[in-house]
Amino acid sequence: MKFPHFLQSAIALVMSIWLTCPSAASAQSDDTPIADQSAAGIKKADAAIIEKVKNLNAEKKLISRDDVKIQLANPRPMAIDLKPTQTQVMSEENVAAAARAANFRVGYCYLCPHCDNWHLSLAGGYPIGKDTVATCDHVIDTGTAMREGYLIVADHDGQIYPVTAIVARSVAMDAAIIRCEGATFSPVALNKEVKQGSAAYCYSAPMGQHGYFSDGIINRFFWNQKYTGGEINNLHTCRHLRVNFSTDWAPGSSGSAVMDRCGNVIGHVSQIASLSKGTAPAYVTIHTGIPAHSVMMLAHACEHPEEISQLCTMEAKENPVKKPETQKPETKKKAAAQK
C-alpha cells in the first residue's frame, strides 16, 4: 500500500524517534537483571547453591536444623550496630537496585524423608548489621519435614553464607535475627518514622517468580488479635504490632524487606490472606508485614541478653509444645480387632 507523501514523512519521523529512543532500542538497560524463569535455568541455579552447600557441609561450616532448634530455645544475643535512617530520596529505579542488593534468600538446604535428593526451601531476608540478617521467625522455625537440613543465607551473586547463630527471635512478632559470622554485609537502615499512605516497595520471589519488584503504599498500622494493651515502645507489646502494605507478594516472599523512597526498611513480609464471605470470591487480599519499629526493638534488646532470655521464656509459656495424643486402651483394642 502506498501512503500519501505527507503520511510517508510522518511515519518516517515516528520511526526515527522510536529507533533513537533508548528504551525502544533495547528491552532493558545493561545494568537491569533478567530473571531466568525457565525450568532449566531454575534447576541450574538451585544445583549451584546445593553444590556449594555440600562443600560447606564437608568443611563443617554449617549448623544443622537440630542445632537451630536448640538455639531457637536459647538464642545467642549480641549487640548490633544499626545503620542510621537515610533521608536522601531516590528514584524508583535506584530503590529497586537498593532493594535487590538487600534481598537475601534465607532458608534450608535439606534432605526430605522420601528421597536422597537435596532440596531448597528458601524465602527472604535482609542485612541489618555487618554479619546479621533479619527475616521471619516462620522461615527459620519451619514445619518442612527434613531428615537432614542446614540453614543458609544466599545473595543474588550466588554467594552462600553459613548461618552460625540465632541471635534473637520472637514467635509472636514473626521476626528472627540470625548471624553469619565473618560476613561483611552492607546493612540497610530501618525506619520507624513512617505514615499511613507512604510509598512502599518490595523485592522478592513470590511463588518462585525471582527478582519481582513491586510498589504500593502503607495501608494501615494495626494491633493483631492477641494484643492485650500496652505501650508501643515496649518489646513485649510491639510483638503484636502489624502493618498492611498494598505491594505484591506471595509464598516465597516471607522475610523480604519492604522499603521506602530512601531505601530504608519499613517492614518485612509476613502474611497474605484473601478475605471473603462464605463461598464468595475474595473481596480483598490483605498483605500483612512486621513493621521496622518492632524489628528495631528486637535488635536493641540484643544488647541486653537477659531481655532476650526473658522473651523466650515468656513465649515458650505462650506457645507450649503439644504432646502427641495417646490412644485410650479401648481404642487400641478396637484397632487391633479390626486388623
C-alpha atoms as one frame of an Amber mdcrd trajectory, in Angstrom:
protein
   0.000   0.000   0.000   1.338   3.416  -0.970   0.757   6.230   1.529   0.378
   9.921   0.580   3.608  11.892   0.726   2.690  13.740   3.943   1.900  10.411
   5.664   5.183   8.900   4.500   7.043  11.823   6.088   5.102  11.475   9.365
   5.737   7.723   9.541   9.428   8.224   8.828   9.626  10.807  11.639   7.896
   8.489  14.155  10.154   5.566  13.190  13.226   7.770  13.558  12.183   8.825
  17.073  11.345   5.220  18.058  14.651   3.841  16.828  16.689   6.503  18.643
  14.819   6.097  21.939  16.997   4.017  24.312  14.008   2.231  25.853  12.759
   1.212  22.424  16.103   0.154  21.014  16.558  -2.488  23.717  14.341  -4.302
  26.193  16.237  -3.003  29.226  19.370  -1.154  30.295  22.638  -3.032  30.527
  22.546  -2.998  34.332  18.985  -4.340  34.599  18.965  -8.021  35.635  16.969
 -10.515  33.598  15.463 -13.367  35.620  15.721 -16.831  34.104  12.317 -18.409
  34.806  12.887 -21.421  32.558  12.752 -24.800  34.270  16.318 -25.487  33.150
  17.523 -22.124  34.432  15.926 -22.543  37.852  17.247 -26.094  38.156  20.763
 -24.932  37.243  20.684 -22.087  39.788  19.397 -24.388  42.536  22.003 -27.024
  41.698  24.781 -24.423  42.038  23.553 -23.469  45.515  23.194 -27.091  46.589
  26.730 -27.921  45.419  28.162 -25.032  47.434  26.186 -26.101  50.500  27.552
 -29.642  50.182  31.088 -28.270  50.096  30.483 -26.077  53.147  28.949 -29.029
  54.968  32.019 -31.147  54.196  34.093 -28.367  55.767  31.871 -28.439  58.894
  30.878 -24.801  58.440  27.085 -25.221  58.681  24.723 -25.590  61.595  22.096
 -28.293  61.264  18.394 -27.924  61.738  18.727 -29.761  65.052  21.258 -27.147
  66.184  18.890 -24.410  65.017  16.078 -25.835  67.147  18.332 -25.780  70.210
  19.334 -22.170  69.572  15.747 -21.088  68.929  15.054 -22.026  72.544  18.270
 -20.355  73.722  19.388 -17.619  71.289  22.821 -16.040  71.364  22.197 -12.280
  71.505  24.894  -9.773  70.570  24.965  -6.012  70.098  24.012  -4.949  66.566
  25.271  -1.670  65.122  22.201  -0.474  63.232  22.676   1.862  60.287  21.222
   5.386  60.746  17.978   6.081  58.912  18.629   7.580  55.468  16.948  10.823
  54.362  18.005  11.165  50.709  15.063  10.406  48.424  15.961   8.163  45.484
  14.395   7.475  42.110  12.262   4.353  41.901  14.920   2.762  39.700  17.521
   3.289  42.427  15.143   1.997  45.094  14.779  -1.173  43.013  18.560  -1.544
  42.801  18.919  -0.993  46.559  16.115  -3.449  47.276  17.744  -6.095  45.095
  21.107  -5.646  46.820  19.432  -6.036  50.218  17.293  -9.013  49.227  18.824
 -12.230  50.531  17.479 -15.758  50.248  17.181 -17.397  53.659  16.198 -20.956
  54.498  17.258 -24.570  54.340  19.083 -26.929  52.053  17.825 -30.338  53.107
  17.134 -33.995  52.503  13.447 -34.881  52.696  12.142 -38.162  54.192  11.206
 -39.531  50.775  14.318 -39.412  48.564  18.070 -38.914  48.510  17.997 -35.676
  46.525  18.864 -32.367  48.189  16.158 -29.686  48.120  15.959 -25.958  48.775
  13.345 -24.177  50.864  14.320 -20.506  50.673  12.390 -17.338  51.424  13.677
 -13.793  52.038  15.761 -11.754  54.462  17.727  -8.505  54.683  21.002  -7.450
  56.360  20.680  -5.122  59.365  24.290  -5.441  60.532  27.678  -6.319  59.068
  27.062 -10.013  59.761  23.404 -10.163  60.848  20.255 -10.758  58.832  16.612
 -10.234  59.762  13.829 -12.460  58.471  10.568 -14.076  59.583  10.574 -16.449
  62.516   8.499 -18.905  60.494  11.267 -19.023  57.862  13.721 -20.263  60.499
  11.328 -22.390  62.547   9.755 -24.101  59.562   7.455 -27.099  59.565   9.084
 -28.603  56.467   9.836 -32.291  57.029  13.592 -32.961  56.901  15.818 -35.853
  57.860  18.847 -33.602  57.464  18.975 -29.871  56.830  21.207 -26.795  57.082
  20.323 -23.122  57.484  21.905 -20.770  54.934  21.817 -17.256  53.524  22.394
 -16.636  49.806  22.731 -13.426  47.787  21.927 -12.698  44.150  25.522 -13.349
  43.101  25.303 -16.943  44.269  27.426 -16.403  47.369  26.453 -18.701  50.252
  26.839 -17.535  53.834  26.695 -20.194  56.564  24.436 -19.210  59.449  26.447
 -19.546  62.658  23.933 -18.455  65.318  20.366 -17.464  66.106  20.792 -14.024
  67.686  17.158 -13.384  68.641  13.653 -14.486  67.738  10.046 -13.780  68.569
   7.274 -16.133  67.543   4.585 -13.523  68.212   6.445 -10.869  66.215   7.276
 -13.324  63.425  10.804 -11.971  63.386  14.226 -13.527  63.802  17.774 -12.201
  63.636  20.497 -14.597  62.537  24.267 -14.265  62.346  26.700 -15.225  59.617
  29.989 -14.790  61.462  32.744 -13.451  59.230  30.377 -11.942  56.666  30.750
  -8.318  55.573  27.254  -7.330  54.518  26.242  -3.811  53.528  23.436  -3.295
  56.039  20.236  -1.423  55.280  18.744   1.137  57.654  15.464   0.684  59.489
  12.896   3.494  59.521  10.162   3.582  62.137   9.026   7.148  61.333   6.597
   6.306  58.537   2.978   7.202  57.971  -0.154   5.701  56.501  -0.119   6.392
  52.765   3.686   6.426  52.481   5.225   4.739  49.435   6.331   1.127  49.893
   8.445  -1.129  47.663   9.145  -4.854  47.834  11.706  -7.012  46.011  11.094
 -10.735  46.462  10.342 -14.079  44.814   6.572 -14.624  45.092   5.670 -18.206
  44.147   9.162 -18.687  42.742   9.000 -15.609  40.483  12.537 -14.386  41.115
  13.509 -10.726  41.002   9.952  -9.383  41.290   9.793  -5.696  42.279   6.504
  -4.025  43.151   5.327  -0.733  44.552   2.429   0.302  46.730   1.646   2.222
  49.892   1.214   1.662  53.613  -2.476   0.846  54.001  -2.608   0.925  57.808
  -0.959   0.003  61.084  -2.922  -2.188  63.477  -2.706  -4.411  66.548  -3.247
  -8.087  65.934  -5.903 -10.050  67.784  -3.513 -11.182  70.538  -2.849  -7.611
  71.651  -3.979  -7.030  75.234  -2.834  -3.449  75.685   0.392  -1.644  76.439
   2.914   0.857  75.151   4.227   0.694  71.592   7.807   1.176  72.832   7.638
  -1.958  74.958   9.208  -5.084  73.403   6.518  -7.389  74.766   3.756  -5.167
  73.376   5.203  -4.300  69.974   5.365  -8.020  69.130   1.710  -7.598  68.196
   2.085  -4.514  66.001   1.362  -5.096  62.312   1.303  -3.107  59.074  -0.622
  -3.659  55.836   1.004  -2.853  52.503  -0.502  -2.787  49.006   2.732  -4.109
  47.463   2.533  -7.529  45.809   3.842 -10.688  47.449   3.016 -14.364  47.907
   4.507 -17.525  49.475   8.255 -17.320  48.898   8.341 -13.606  49.788   8.352
 -14.129  53.565  11.075 -12.192  55.356  11.775  -9.914  52.384  12.192  -6.224
  53.151   9.648  -3.537  52.288  11.406  -0.216  51.628  10.624   3.491  51.491
  11.773   6.060  48.915  15.120   6.469  50.731  15.971   2.775  50.708  15.174
   2.294  54.390  13.397  -0.852  55.510   9.939  -0.002  56.855   8.843  -3.599
  57.430   9.135  -7.147  56.196   6.758  -9.617  54.566   4.910 -11.885  56.987
   1.464 -12.983  55.763  -1.038 -12.850  52.932  -4.760 -13.528  53.195  -7.683
 -13.364  50.773 -10.797 -12.224  52.607 -14.276 -13.253  51.517 -17.620 -14.208
  52.984 -18.820 -17.766  52.694 -18.125 -19.186  49.240 -17.960 -15.774  47.545
 -14.825 -14.811  45.617 -12.215 -12.878  47.576 -13.240  -9.305  48.241  -9.737
  -8.131  49.105  -6.247  -9.579  49.529  -4.504  -8.383  52.678  -0.705  -8.175
  52.749   0.500  -8.085  56.357   4.020  -7.184  57.401   6.082  -6.716  60.538
   6.908  -3.004  60.985  10.511  -1.842  61.245   9.711  -0.383  64.673   9.238
  -3.882  66.102  12.398  -5.239  64.464  14.345  -2.289  65.882  13.025  -3.089
  69.363  14.149  -6.707  68.979  17.585  -5.605  67.714  18.049  -3.151  70.592
  17.092  -5.873  73.078  20.062  -7.916  71.807  22.313  -5.531  73.748  20.806
  -6.989  76.931  20.902 -10.816  76.825  18.559 -11.069  79.803  15.796  -9.381
  77.785  16.078 -11.960  75.009  16.120 -14.757  77.583  13.007 -13.376  79.289
  11.282 -13.033  75.917  11.999 -16.664  75.007  10.777 -17.886  78.409   7.563
 -15.902  78.089   6.879 -17.070  74.540   7.598 -20.695  75.462   4.772 -20.410
  78.009   2.526 -18.754  75.429   3.244 -21.485  72.875   3.697 -24.739  74.800
   4.846 -27.737  72.779   1.880 -30.023  72.280   2.455 -33.581  73.389   1.334
 -36.284  70.946  -2.044 -37.683  71.840  -2.065 -41.222  73.237  -4.740 -43.716
  72.351  -7.038 -44.894  75.074  -6.717 -48.636  75.918 -10.143 -49.462  74.484
  -9.263 -47.650  71.240  -6.072 -49.718  70.896  -8.033 -52.960  71.449 -10.603
 -51.928  68.838  -7.873 -51.065  66.333  -6.199 -54.444  66.949  -9.517 -56.271
  66.484 -10.094 -54.518  63.142  -6.722 -55.774  61.865
